[in-house]
Amino acid sequence: MTYYYKLGNIPHKRHVIFRQPNGELYQEEVMGIHGFAGIQSILYHIHPPTEIHHVDVVGSTCIEYEEQTAVRPRHFFTAGAPAGGDAISARVPMLGNSDVVLYVARPDRAMEYWYKRAEGDDVLFIHEGTGVLETQFGVLRYRPGDYLVIPNGVIWRVLPDEGVDQRMFVIEAYGHIDPPQRYLNNYGQFLEHSPYCERDIRPPDELVTYDEEGEFEVRVKARGVISRYIYKYHPLDVVGWDGHLWPWAFNIEDFEPIVGRVHQPPPVHQTFDGPGFVVCSFVPRLFDFHPEAIPAPYAHSNVDSDEVLYYVEGNFMSRRGIEVASITMHPNGIPHGPHPGMYEGSIGKKETLELAVMVDTFKPLLVAKAALPMEDEDYVYSWIP
């Protein structure tokens, strides 16, 4: 993350003696990125985090993509995506490339194991539901509209509140996800013109330490497989930590929209920067206030990127036939824009109440075979008057 934070008990200096009440040393772990040149945190464990008692492979991470087909705009109705499983097993892959994979998930149970990725960061956008993201950095409660940003290497699991329906849009990056650099000064502080700031970011607010012996399963996703590690001691045995690297939450309702006299381009909605993609938030906002402004977006060609929109709620002013949890994908180089009548029909409107998450990728996206049963095959023809 972009600022220093700490929880629990830590010694006065790094890499010095720090003893438990029984006289044994706490076990120090440095977790960082970019080979000790990037952000990092230091965690203090009751037991060594390196003591593995068993490891095996429990599954492949291979995603089946559709065969070569005509490049065209796509639309998927994901409201009826299969429900069931936990926050990992419930995922249905929708679109992906070598930089990012996008999923939808409707979990209905808690994870009985812990999980981490060793190849990039995850963002869980909480469309529906409440619960807890449990990590070795502490507990984060989540609610609808939250982006849960989980750095590479963090051990976590999702514990939904009982009886509460859950729906997630998952962004799985092959690299790191950060606030856009243009929002930050040279010291990492958010600038005055940024649409959100440190006050909007929620770090873990409670560190729960477990000193338990038994058999604890952590699944690690990396290099094409999911490996199962069995540890003798509870993986969340951290008594304190500090640093700049930690999981965090940001709610889409705290994104302050940038508006202007005429239609503003998508970069004003950018929320995160990823490896080969950006994430944008479209939130309720006042429309353009030039007396002759046309609020609906003009037709445009994303010459260098594919555009994905996940529709959360509201009246989607430039599209017909869009439902809650719809996903549209417009491939690079093919013009797209408002449906017939929407462009002129937007004149004079004062505001929009739509809520959506956009992912623009700079490499072409492939469509997962699992997404095909949810496709609106007539979408490509929906611009015909």
Secondary structure, 3 states (H helix, E strand, C coil): CCCCEEEECCCCCCCCCCECCCCCECEEEEEECCCCCCCEEEEEECCCCCCEEEEEEEEECCCCECCCCCCCCEEEECCCCCCCCCCCCCCEEEEECCCEEEEEECCCCCCCCEEEECCCCEEEEEEECCEEEEECCEEEEECCCEEEEECCCCCEEEEECCCCCCEEEEEEECCCCECCHHHECCCCCECCCCCCCHHHEECCCECCCCCCEEEEEEEEEECCEEEEEEEEECCCCEEEEEECCCCEEEEHHHCCCCCCCCCCCHHHHEEEEECCEEEEEECCEECCCCCCCCCCCCCECCCCCEEEEEEEECCCCCCCCCCCCEEEEECCCCCECCCCCHHHHCCCCCEECCEEEEEEECCCCEEEHHHHHHECCCHHHCCCC
